[in-house]
Amino acid sequence: MFRKILIANRGEIALRIIWACKELGIRTVAVHSDVDADSLHVRFADENICIGPAPSRLSYLNITNLISAAEISNADAIHPGYGFLSESPDFARVCEACNITFIGPSAETIALMGNKSEAKRTMRAAGVPTIPGSDGPVPDPDEAKRLAAEFGYPVILKASAGGGGKGMRVLRSESEMEMAFQMASAEAASAFSNGDLYLEKYLESPRHIELQVLGDKHGNVIHLNERECSIQRRHQKLIEESPSPALSELLRKEMGEVAVKGSEAVKYATAGTIEFLFEDGRFYFMEMNTRIQVEHPVTENVCNVDLVKAQIMAAAGEKMTWRQKDIKIFGHSMECRVNAEDPLRFTPSPGRITTFHAPGGPGVRVDTAAYAGYFVSPHYDSLIAKLIVRGPTRADCIMRMKRALESFIVEGIKTNIPMHLKIMDDEDFKAGNLSTRFMDRYLSENNAG
């Protein structure tokens, strides 16, 4: 087992990793930018090192400074959390070259799954269902037009090297292709330094369902069932839950087996997620996230597995003690992401938190690094807390989430808590009638967005 882990991240995920390390008896090193000196992850780690000024590129994305901090502190492993460098093959390679264990998959696996068209080709070869689309990057608009005519409109152009909605365009006719191709390619080149695009058939109202997988260095891979992530705005998730209200036991088993098969094909040996689009009873591979997910607590709640501890143990070479037959679903769990933003316009709301009261009571968990007096910086993601509940049924979870949201007090800045409360009362949401288009309807009815 590791002696000391440096956490190359900040906020609630850095704290989450610290808690796991404490339970494993591992010392921790927090890194921070100058504006994060008063953050809770700095306070609760055993050691802390400033790695630069506020802009991420000068601190949390600065590989040289991170490796220097690891060497100065004699850390034998680095946990990247999510975001920042968690899916950087370059960072993983540098860690390996410096004899520091990167707590995540190999650089080769990150690179393969990070290239969306290559990931799709690999999964298709492993027998994982994929959406009809191009076999690799599309060289020009003319080829994209030919393929679109073959698959039928609507189609979608996607950046091969990225996600999060960057370099993405939905097209409903051939006349849109020329301009959309140029704009998507330019946007992808700017965001990911790679303007390659691939093309897929566009699904109008799919669900976004992801399968949590976990592997070790001994060739064992299991899945920990699914999470429903359809409530999202501009491809950013807002609410997640497990299990999905859409899946039968038969479909759940089939999707799980497919996710394991895909993971085995890339020799996956840590925590990760295979994401699917689900429509009309059929599911299609979308992408693989080679890291711990923001929404991992809902899976921990229903499967009684500490995913961060499991991730660390796998990186240390320990053999997984679970087998697939050991993984069961206990009740239901749901997570709301609490962001520092205007609940109607979704504009960021940085500033000083004057009052912060986190809810509690049976079945309520809050993962946060915020507190009264904490300054929400405009330099980083707006997520300030994850409110997670569990209960015997989905209906119980919704009522428990409402109770928890109503007692969650954050003053001094705006948050999206009012939006979450409205969604909990939405009839379609309560009935489980979800799709990635849910928020389009919600925003139009509430004159928001």
C-alpha positions as CSV (number, residue, x, y, z in Angstrom):
1,M,0.0,0.0,0.0
2,F,1.1,3.6,-0.6
3,R,2.7,5.6,2.2
4,K,1.7,9.0,0.9
5,I,-0.6,10.3,-1.8
6,L,-0.5,13.7,-3.4
7,I,-4.0,14.9,-4.5
8,A,-3.7,16.8,-7.8
9,N,-7.1,18.5,-7.3
10,R,-9.1,20.8,-5.1
11,G,-12.6,21.2,-3.6
12,E,-14.9,18.4,-2.6
13,I,-13.2,15.7,-4.5
14,A,-9.9,16.5,-2.9
15,L,-11.6,16.1,0.5
16,R,-13.3,12.9,-0.6
17,I,-9.9,11.4,-1.4
18,I,-8.4,12.6,1.9
19,W,-11.2,10.8,3.8
20,A,-10.5,7.6,1.9
21,C,-6.8,7.9,2.5
22,K,-7.3,8.4,6.3
23,E,-9.3,5.2,6.5
24,L,-6.6,3.4,4.7
25,G,-3.9,4.8,6.9
26,I,-2.2,6.8,4.1
27,R,-0.7,10.3,4.5
28,T,-1.9,13.0,2.1
29,V,-0.4,16.0,0.4
30,A,-2.8,18.8,-0.7
31,V,-1.7,21.1,-3.5
32,H,-3.3,24.5,-3.9
33,S,-3.2,27.7,-5.8
34,D,-2.6,30.9,-3.9
35,V,-6.4,31.7,-3.7
36,D,-7.1,28.3,-2.3
37,A,-4.8,28.6,0.7
38,D,-7.8,28.7,3.1
39,S,-9.6,25.7,1.5
40,L,-10.7,22.7,3.6
41,H,-8.6,20.2,1.6
42,V,-5.5,22.2,2.6
43,R,-6.5,22.2,6.2
44,F,-7.3,18.5,6.5
45,A,-4.4,17.0,4.5
46,D,-1.2,16.1,6.4
47,E,0.9,18.4,4.2
48,N,0.2,21.1,1.7
49,I,2.2,22.8,-1.0
50,C,1.3,25.9,-3.1
51,I,1.7,25.2,-6.8
52,G,1.0,28.6,-8.4
53,P,-1.4,31.4,-8.9
54,A,-5.2,31.2,-9.4
55,P,-5.4,30.4,-13.2
56,S,-5.6,26.6,-13.6
57,R,-3.0,26.5,-16.3
58,L,-0.5,28.0,-13.8
59,S,-1.4,25.7,-10.9
60,Y,-3.7,22.7,-11.1
61,L,-2.9,22.0,-14.8
62,N,0.9,22.7,-14.3
63,I,2.4,19.2,-14.6
64,T,5.9,20.5,-13.8
65,N,4.8,22.0,-10.5
66,L,2.7,19.0,-9.5
67,I,5.5,16.6,-10.1
68,S,7.9,18.9,-8.2
69,A,5.4,18.9,-5.3
70,A,5.2,15.1,-5.3
71,E,9.0,14.8,-5.3
72,I,9.5,17.4,-2.6
73,S,7.0,15.7,-0.3
74,N,8.2,12.2,-1.2
75,A,4.7,11.1,-2.3
76,D,4.7,7.7,-4.0
77,A,1.4,8.2,-5.8
78,I,-0.8,10.9,-7.2
79,H,-4.6,10.9,-7.3
80,P,-6.0,13.2,-10.0
81,G,-9.6,13.2,-8.9
82,Y,-11.9,14.3,-11.8
83,G,-11.4,17.2,-14.2
84,F,-8.1,19.0,-14.5
85,L,-5.5,16.3,-15.4
86,S,-7.5,13.2,-14.5
87,E,-7.8,12.1,-18.2
88,S,-4.4,13.4,-19.4
89,P,-2.3,10.7,-20.9
90,D,0.7,13.0,-20.8
91,F,0.4,13.5,-17.0
92,A,0.1,9.7,-16.6
93,R,3.2,9.2,-18.6
94,V,5.2,11.8,-16.7
95,C,4.1,10.2,-13.4
96,E,5.3,6.8,-14.6
97,A,8.6,8.2,-15.8
98,C,9.2,9.7,-12.4
99,N,8.3,6.4,-10.6
100,I,5.2,7.9,-9.1
101,T,2.0,5.8,-9.4
102,F,-0.8,7.5,-11.2
103,I,-4.1,6.4,-9.6
104,G,-6.0,5.7,-12.7
105,P,-5.7,3.7,-15.9
106,S,-2.6,3.5,-18.1
107,A,-1.6,6.4,-20.3
108,E,-2.4,4.2,-23.3
109,T,-5.9,3.4,-22.1
110,I,-6.6,7.1,-21.4
111,A,-5.4,8.1,-24.8
112,L,-7.4,5.4,-26.5
113,M,-10.6,6.2,-24.7
114,G,-10.0,9.9,-24.9
115,N,-10.2,9.8,-28.7
116,K,-13.9,9.4,-29.2
117,S,-13.7,7.9,-32.7
118,E,-11.0,5.4,-31.7
119,A,-12.9,4.5,-28.5
120,K,-16.0,3.8,-30.6
121,R,-14.1,1.6,-33.0
122,T,-12.5,-0.3,-30.1
123,M,-15.8,-0.9,-28.4
124,R,-17.5,-2.0,-31.6
125,A,-14.8,-4.6,-32.1
126,A,-15.4,-5.8,-28.5
127,G,-19.1,-6.4,-29.3
128,V,-20.4,-3.3,-27.6
129,P,-23.4,-1.7,-29.5
130,T,-22.6,1.7,-31.0
131,I,-24.6,4.3,-32.7
132,P,-24.4,4.2,-36.6
133,G,-21.6,6.6,-37.6
134,S,-18.3,7.2,-39.3
135,D,-15.5,4.8,-38.7
136,G,-13.0,7.4,-37.4
137,P,-12.6,11.1,-38.2
138,V,-14.5,12.5,-41.2
139,P,-11.9,14.3,-43.5
140,D,-14.2,17.0,-45.0
141,P,-17.8,18.2,-45.4
142,D,-18.3,16.3,-48.6
143,E,-17.6,12.9,-46.9
144,A,-19.8,14.0,-44.0
145,K,-22.6,14.7,-46.4
146,R,-22.3,11.3,-48.0
147,L,-22.4,9.5,-44.6
148,A,-25.3,11.7,-43.4
149,A,-27.3,10.7,-46.5
150,E,-26.5,7.0,-45.7
151,F,-27.6,7.2,-42.1
152,G,-30.4,9.7,-42.6
153,Y,-30.9,13.1,-40.9
154,P,-30.6,14.3,-38.2
155,V,-26.9,13.6,-37.6
156,I,-24.4,15.0,-35.1
157,L,-20.8,16.1,-35.6
158,K,-18.6,15.5,-32.5
159,A,-15.0,16.4,-31.6
160,S,-12.9,13.3,-31.7
161,A,-10.6,14.5,-28.9
162,G,-13.1,15.9,-26.4
163,G,-16.5,16.2,-24.9
164,G,-18.6,18.5,-22.8
165,G,-20.4,19.8,-25.9
166,K,-17.4,21.5,-27.4
167,G,-17.0,20.9,-31.1
168,M,-20.5,19.5,-31.4
169,R,-23.3,20.3,-33.9
170,V,-26.7,18.8,-34.7
171,L,-27.6,18.9,-38.4
172,R,-31.1,18.3,-39.8
173,S,-30.4,18.9,-43.5
174,E,-27.5,18.8,-45.9
175,S,-27.6,22.6,-46.4
176,E,-26.3,23.0,-42.9
177,M,-23.2,20.8,-43.3
178,E,-20.6,23.2,-44.8
179,M,-20.8,25.9,-42.1
180,A,-21.5,23.5,-39.2
181,F,-18.4,21.4,-40.1
182,Q,-16.1,24.4,-40.2
183,M,-17.4,25.9,-37.0
184,A,-17.3,22.6,-35.1
185,S,-13.8,21.8,-36.3
186,A,-12.6,25.3,-35.3
187,E,-14.2,25.0,-31.9
188,A,-12.7,21.5,-31.3
189,A,-9.2,22.7,-32.4
190,S,-9.5,25.6,-29.9
191,A,-10.7,23.5,-27.0
192,F,-8.7,20.3,-27.6
193,S,-5.8,21.3,-30.0
194,N,-7.4,18.8,-32.4
195,G,-10.0,19.7,-35.0
196,D,-10.9,16.2,-36.0
197,L,-14.6,15.4,-36.1
198,Y,-16.6,12.2,-36.4
199,L,-20.3,11.9,-37.4
200,E,-23.1,9.9,-35.8
201,K,-26.8,9.4,-36.3
202,Y,-28.5,11.7,-33.9
203,L,-31.0,10.3,-31.3
204,E,-33.8,12.8,-30.6
205,S,-34.7,12.1,-27.0
206,P,-32.4,9.4,-25.5
207,R,-31.7,8.8,-21.9
208,H,-28.1,9.1,-20.7
209,I,-27.3,5.9,-18.7
210,E,-23.8,5.1,-17.5
211,L,-22.4,1.9,-16.1
212,Q,-19.9,2.0,-13.2
213,V,-17.0,-0.4,-13.7
214,L,-14.1,-1.4,-11.5
215,G,-11.1,-3.4,-12.4
216,D,-7.8,-4.5,-10.9
217,K,-4.3,-5.3,-12.1
218,H,-5.0,-9.1,-11.9
219,G,-7.5,-9.0,-14.8
220,N,-10.7,-8.9,-12.7
221,V,-13.4,-6.5,-13.9
222,I,-16.9,-6.0,-12.4
223,H,-19.7,-3.5,-12.9
224,L,-21.7,-1.8,-10.2
225,N,-24.9,-1.3,-12.1
226,E,-26.1,1.9,-13.7
227,R,-26.7,5.6,-13.0
228,E,-29.4,7.6,-14.7
229,C,-27.8,11.0,-15.8
230,S,-30.4,12.3,-18.2
231,I,-31.1,15.6,-16.3
232,Q,-28.5,17.8,-17.8
233,R,-28.1,21.2,-19.4
234,R,-25.7,21.8,-22.3
235,H,-24.2,18.3,-21.7
236,Q,-23.5,19.1,-18.0
237,K,-25.2,16.8,-15.6
238,L,-27.4,18.3,-12.9
239,I,-29.1,15.3,-11.2
240,E,-28.1,11.7,-11.1
241,E,-29.7,8.6,-9.6
242,S,-29.3,4.8,-9.3
243,P,-30.9,2.6,-10.3
244,S,-32.4,4.0,-13.5
245,P,-36.2,3.9,-13.5
246,A,-36.1,2.8,-17.2
247,L,-34.3,-0.5,-16.9
248,S,-35.7,-3.9,-16.3
249,E,-33.5,-6.5,-14.5
250,L,-32.9,-8.2,-17.9
251,L,-31.7,-4.9,-19.5
252,R,-29.6,-4.1,-16.5
253,K,-27.8,-7.4,-16.7
254,E,-27.3,-7.1,-20.4
255,M,-25.8,-3.6,-20.1
256,G,-23.6,-4.6,-17.2
257,E,-22.2,-7.6,-19.1
258,V,-21.5,-5.4,-22.2
259,A,-19.8,-2.7,-20.0
260,V,-17.5,-5.4,-18.5
261,K,-16.8,-6.8,-21.9
262,G,-15.8,-3.3,-23.2
263,S,-13.6,-2.7,-20.1
264,E,-11.8,-6.0,-20.5
265,A,-11.1,-5.2,-24.1
266,V,-8.9,-2.3,-22.9
267,K,-7.5,-4.1,-19.9
268,Y,-9.2,-1.7,-17.6
269,A,-7.7,-1.8,-14.0
270,T,-9.3,1.0,-12.0
271,A,-12.7,2.8,-11.5
272,G,-14.3,4.1,-14.6
273,T,-17.6,4.6,-16.4
274,I,-19.0,3.5,-19.7
275,E,-21.7,5.8,-20.9
276,F,-24.6,4.8,-23.1
277,L,-27.5,6.5,-24.9
278,F,-30.7,4.6,-24.4
279,E,-33.8,5.0,-26.6
280,D,-36.7,2.7,-27.5
281,G,-35.3,-0.1,-25.5
282,R,-31.9,-0.1,-27.2
283,F,-28.6,1.2,-25.8
284,Y,-25.5,2.5,-27.6
285,F,-22.0,3.2,-26.5
286,M,-21.2,6.9,-26.2
287,E,-17.9,7.2,-24.4
288,M,-15.8,6.0,-21.5
289,N,-14.7,8.2,-18.7
290,T,-11.4,6.9,-17.4
291,R,-11.7,8.4,-13.9
292,I,-13.8,8.7,-10.8
293,Q,-17.1,10.5,-11.6
294,V,-18.7,13.4,-9.8
295,E,-21.8,11.3,-9.3
296,H,-20.0,8.2,-7.8
297,P,-21.7,8.6,-4.4
298,V,-25.1,7.3,-5.7
299,T,-23.4,4.1,-6.7
300,E,-21.6,3.9,-3.3
301,N,-25.0,4.3,-1.6
302,V,-26.8,1.5,-3.4
303,C,-23.9,-1.0,-3.7
304,N,-22.2,-0.4,-0.3
305,V,-18.8,0.0,-2.0
306,D,-16.3,2.8,-1.3
307,L,-15.2,3.5,-4.9
308,V,-12.3,5.8,-4.0
309,K,-10.8,3.4,-1.6
310,A,-11.2,0.6,-4.2
311,Q,-9.5,2.8,-6.8
312,I,-6.5,3.4,-4.5
313,M,-6.3,-0.3,-3.6
314,A,-6.4,-1.3,-7.3
315,A,-3.6,1.2,-8.1
316,A,-1.5,-0.3,-5.3
317,G,-1.8,-3.7,-7.0
318,E,-4.2,-5.3,-4.5
319,K,-6.6,-7.9,-5.8
320,M,-10.3,-7.0,-5.8
321,T,-12.2,-8.9,-3.1
322,W,-15.6,-8.5,-4.8
323,R,-17.1,-10.7,-7.6
324,Q,-20.0,-9.8,-9.7
325,K,-22.3,-12.0,-7.7
326,D,-21.5,-9.9,-4.6
327,I,-22.8,-6.7,-6.1
328,K,-26.5,-6.0,-5.3
329,I,-28.7,-3.0,-5.4
330,F,-29.9,-1.8,-2.0
331,G,-32.7,0.8,-2.3
332,H,-32.4,4.0,-4.4
333,S,-30.1,7.0,-4.3
334,M,-30.1,10.4,-5.9
335,E,-27.7,13.3,-6.2
336,C,-28.3,17.0,-6.9
337,R,-25.3,19.1,-7.9
338,V,-25.4,22.5,-6.0
339,N,-23.7,25.1,-8.1
340,A,-22.8,28.7,-7.4
341,E,-25.0,30.2,-10.2
342,D,-28.1,32.0,-10.9
343,P,-31.0,29.4,-10.9
344,L,-32.7,31.1,-13.9
345,R,-29.9,32.4,-16.1
346,F,-27.3,29.9,-15.0
347,T,-24.7,32.7,-14.9
348,P,-21.8,32.1,-12.4
349,S,-22.2,33.6,-8.9
350,P,-18.8,33.8,-7.3
351,G,-18.3,35.6,-4.0
352,R,-18.1,35.2,-0.3
353,I,-20.5,32.7,1.4
354,T,-21.9,34.4,4.5
355,T,-24.1,31.6,5.8
356,F,-23.7,27.9,5.1
357,H,-25.9,25.2,6.7
358,A,-25.7,21.7,5.2
359,P,-28.8,19.5,5.7
360,G,-28.6,16.2,7.7
361,G,-30.9,13.5,9.0
362,P,-31.5,10.0,7.9
363,G,-30.2,9.0,4.5
364,V,-28.6,12.4,3.7
365,R,-25.0,12.9,2.7
366,V,-23.3,16.2,1.6
367,D,-20.0,16.2,-0.1
368,T,-18.6,19.7,0.0
369,A,-15.6,21.9,0.7
370,A,-17.7,25.0,1.3
371,Y,-18.3,26.7,4.6
372,A,-19.4,30.1,6.0
373,G,-16.7,32.6,5.1
374,Y,-15.5,30.5,2.1
375,F,-14.9,32.5,-1.1
376,V,-16.2,30.9,-4.3
377,S,-13.5,31.8,-6.9
378,P,-14.5,32.7,-10.5
379,H,-11.4,30.8,-11.6
380,Y,-12.9,27.3,-11.1
381,D,-15.9,25.1,-11.6
382,S,-19.1,26.4,-10.0
383,L,-19.9,23.2,-8.1
384,I,-19.9,23.9,-4.4
385,A,-21.7,20.8,-3.0
386,K,-23.2,17.5,-3.9
387,L,-26.4,16.7,-2.0
388,I,-26.9,12.9,-2.0
389,V,-29.8,11.0,-0.5
390,R,-30.8,7.4,-0.2
391,G,-34.0,5.6,0.6
392,P,-36.0,2.4,0.1
393,T,-37.6,3.6,-3.1
394,R,-37.3,6.3,-5.7
395,A,-40.4,8.1,-4.3
396,D,-38.8,8.1,-0.9
397,C,-35.6,9.6,-2.4
398,I,-37.6,12.4,-4.0
399,M,-39.3,13.3,-0.8
400,R,-36.1,13.1,1.2
401,M,-34.3,15.2,-1.4
402,K,-37.0,17.9,-1.1
403,R,-36.7,17.9,2.6
404,A,-32.9,18.2,2.4
405,L,-33.0,20.9,-0.3
406,E,-35.4,23.0,1.8
407,S,-33.1,22.9,4.8
408,F,-29.9,23.6,2.7
409,I,-29.0,27.3,3.5
410,V,-26.4,29.1,1.4
411,E,-26.3,32.9,1.6
412,G,-24.0,35.5,0.1
413,I,-24.1,34.0,-3.3
414,K,-26.8,32.5,-5.6
415,T,-27.2,28.8,-6.0
416,N,-29.4,26.5,-8.2
417,I,-31.2,25.0,-5.1
418,P,-34.5,26.6,-6.2
419,M,-34.2,24.9,-9.6
420,H,-33.7,21.5,-8.0
421,L,-36.7,22.0,-5.8
422,K,-38.9,22.7,-8.8
423,I,-37.6,19.7,-10.6
424,M,-38.5,17.5,-7.6
425,D,-42.1,18.6,-8.0
426,D,-42.1,18.1,-11.8
427,E,-44.7,15.4,-12.8
428,D,-42.5,13.9,-15.5
429,F,-39.6,13.7,-13.2
430,K,-41.6,12.1,-10.4
431,A,-42.9,9.6,-13.0
432,G,-39.4,8.8,-14.2
433,N,-40.2,10.1,-17.7
434,L,-36.7,11.4,-18.4
435,S,-34.5,12.1,-21.4
436,T,-31.6,14.4,-22.3
437,R,-34.3,16.9,-23.6
438,F,-35.9,17.2,-20.1
439,M,-34.3,20.5,-19.3
440,D,-35.3,22.0,-22.7
441,R,-38.9,21.6,-21.7
442,Y,-38.3,22.6,-18.1
443,L,-36.4,25.8,-19.1
444,S,-39.0,26.9,-21.6
445,E,-41.8,26.4,-19.1
446,N,-39.9,28.4,-16.4
447,N,-38.6,31.1,-18.7
448,A,-35.1,30.2,-17.7
449,G,-31.8,29.5,-19.4
